[in-house]
Amino acid sequence: MNPRVNEAGALAERLGEPTLQLLEQLISRPSVTPRDEGCLDLLGARLAALGFQLERMDSGPEEARVSNLWALRPGSASDGPVLVFAGHTDVVPTGALSAWSSDPFVPSYRDGRLYGRGAADMKTSLAAMVTACEAFLERYPAPAGGIAFLLTSDEEGPAKDGTVVCVERLKARGQRLDFCIVGEPTSVQRLGDTVKNGRRGSLSGRLRVIGVQGHVAYPQLARNPVHQAAPALAELAATEWDRGNSYFPPTTFQISNIAAGTGATNVIPGELVLDFNFRFSTESTPDSLKARVHALLDRHGLEYALDWNLSGEPFLTPVGSLSDALGAAIREVTGAQTELSTTGGTSDGRFIAKVCPQVAEFGPLNASIHKIDEYVPVDQVGPLAAIYCLCLEQLLL
C-alpha cells in the first residue's frame, strides 16, 4: 500500500469526528437566506484561535442585513501564495416542515447519513474547511503561503450584498489571491468524482409582445400577439447559439414563464409576456446574444419591449496547479478519478474569478441539495476535510 494513501486515510479518519461536531453546530442554526444566525461567529472563533485576522464586511439594508466575513492568516513568506476557502452560511427555505422526516434544523442520523437543511449545501464544506486548516496548521504552523476565508450569508438569495461586495473591497485594497476553493457540492456519484473549474453565464430576458385586444369573432379588428410571436419563439428555441468548446457545453435557451389573455375565452389578448434564460458558454457574450435575439424579433416584425438581466458571466480556470492539487488529493483520499466540469447553475465563483486567477469548486454529493430531507453521507465528511488539508500542503508549502 502506498504510504501516502495510508497517511491520507488516517487523516480522514482523524478529522471525521471533529468535522461532524462542527457541522452539527452549523446545521442547528436556522440560517435561511439572508440570515446567518451566528454561523460566522462560530466559524470566526475557530479561525481566530488559529491566528486568522477577522474582518466583517456586512452589507445591505438593516432589515435584510447580509453577514460577510473575510479572515486572513498571512504566510511566513512575503511572496507566498494565498489560498482562499469560499462559501456561504445561508440555506434555502425548508418547505413544509411536515414533509421532513425530522426537524431540518436538528441534526439527525439515519442509515449512515446526517440529515438537516444545509448538510450538503454547504455547511459540510464549511466545517471541513475549518478542521482541515486546524490539522494543517498543527503540523505546519508557519507555512510559506497564506490562508483566507471569504464567507457570506447571501448566496442562495439575490447575491447582491455578499461575495460580490467583499470582492470589490478586496480588489480596491490590492489583496492578492492566488487560489480559491469554493465549497459547492459538486460530487455526483461518489466523493471527488467531479470538480467544477468554471460555470456558464446566466442571461435572462422578459419579453413583452404587444398586440391589439379584440373579440375572437372579429380577428380582423385585433392583432393577436400569441399568433405573431409563435414563429419567432419556435425559431429562438431551435437556434444553435454556439457549439460550446472543450470546457463548456453549447449555450442553451429556455422559456421559463409565459402569460397572455384575460381569462375569458372570447377575447384576443392585447399582449404576451414571457421570461426566458440563456445559460451561455465562453463562446458567446451577453452582447452577442442580445443582438441576435433583437435581430430575430425584428425580422419577424414584432412590436415588443425587452428587458435584460445579466446575473452572471461565465468563468473558467484552465487545467493548472489548483485542479492538479485537487485531483491528486482526491486520488490519495478516495481513489476517485476526477472529472472537470462546468455544468450546473451559477455560484459565487463568478465573482471571485474576477480577482483570483484559479478558482475551483469542490464539495460533497449534490443529490439532495435544496430538497426535503437534505443529507450528507457520514463517511464522506472526514475524507472531504482530508482532501482540503492535502490541498493546503500541496499549494502552500
C-alpha positions, 0 to 999 in steps of 0.5 A: 500500500502506498504510504501516502494513501495510508497517511491520507486515510488516517487523516480522514479518519482523524478529522471525521469526528471533529468535522461532524461536531462542527457541522452539527453546530452549523446545521442547528442554526436556522440560517435561511437566506439572508440570515446567518444566525451566528454561523460566522461567529462560530466559524470566526472563533475557530479561525481566530484561535488559529491566528486568522485576522477577522474582518466583517464586511456586512452589507445591505439594508438593516432589515435584510442585513447580509453577514460577510466575513473575510479572515486572513492568516498571512504566510511566513513568506512575503511572496507566498501564495494565498489560498482562499476557502469560499462559501456561504452560511445561508440555506434555502427555505425548508418547505413544509416542515411536515414533509421532513422526516425530522426537524431540518434544523436538528441534526439527525442520523439515519442509515449512515447519513446526517440529515438537516437543511444545509448538510450538503449545501454547504455547511459540510464544506464549511466545517471541513474547511475549518478542521482541515486548516486546524490539522494543517496548521498543527503540523505546519504552523508557519507555512510559506503561503497564506490562508483566507476565508471569504464567507457570506450569508447571501448566496442562495438569495439575490447575491447582491450584498455578499461575495460580490461586495467583499470582492470589490473591497478586496480588489480596491485594497490590492489583496492578492489571491492566488487560489480559491476553493469554493465549497459547492457540492459538486460530487455526483456519484461518489466523493471527488468524482467531479470538480467544477473549474468554471460555470456558464453565464446566466442571461435572462430576458422578459419579453413583452409582445404587444398586440391589439385586444379584440373579440375572437369573432372579429380577428380582423379588428385585433392583432393577436400577439400569441399568433405573431410571436409563435414563429419567432419563439419556435425559431429562438428555441431551435437556434444553435447559439454556439457549439460550446468548446472543450470546457463548456457545453453549447449555450442553451435557451429556455422559456421559463414563464409565459402569460397572455389573455384575460381569462375569458375565452372570447377575447384576443389578448392585447399582449404576451409576456414571457421570461426566458434564460440563456445559460451561455458558454465562453463562446458567446457574450451577453452582447452577442446574444442580445443582438441576435435575439433583437435581430430575430424579433425584428425580422419577424416584425414584432412590436415588443419591449425587452428587458435584460438581466445579466446575473452572471458571466461565465468563468473558467480556470484552465487545467493548472496547479489548483485542479492538479492539487485537487485531483491528486488529493482526491486520488490519495483520499478516495481513489476517485478519478476526477472529472472537470466540469462546468455544468450546473447553475451559477455560484459565487465563483463568478465573482471571485474569478474576477480577482483570483486567477484559479478558482475551483469548486469542490464539495460533497454529493449534490443529490439532495441539495435544496430538497426535503430531507437534505443529507450528507453521507457520514463517511464522506465528511472526514475524507472531504476535510482530508482532501482540503488539508492535502490541498493546503500542503500541496499549494502552500508549502 
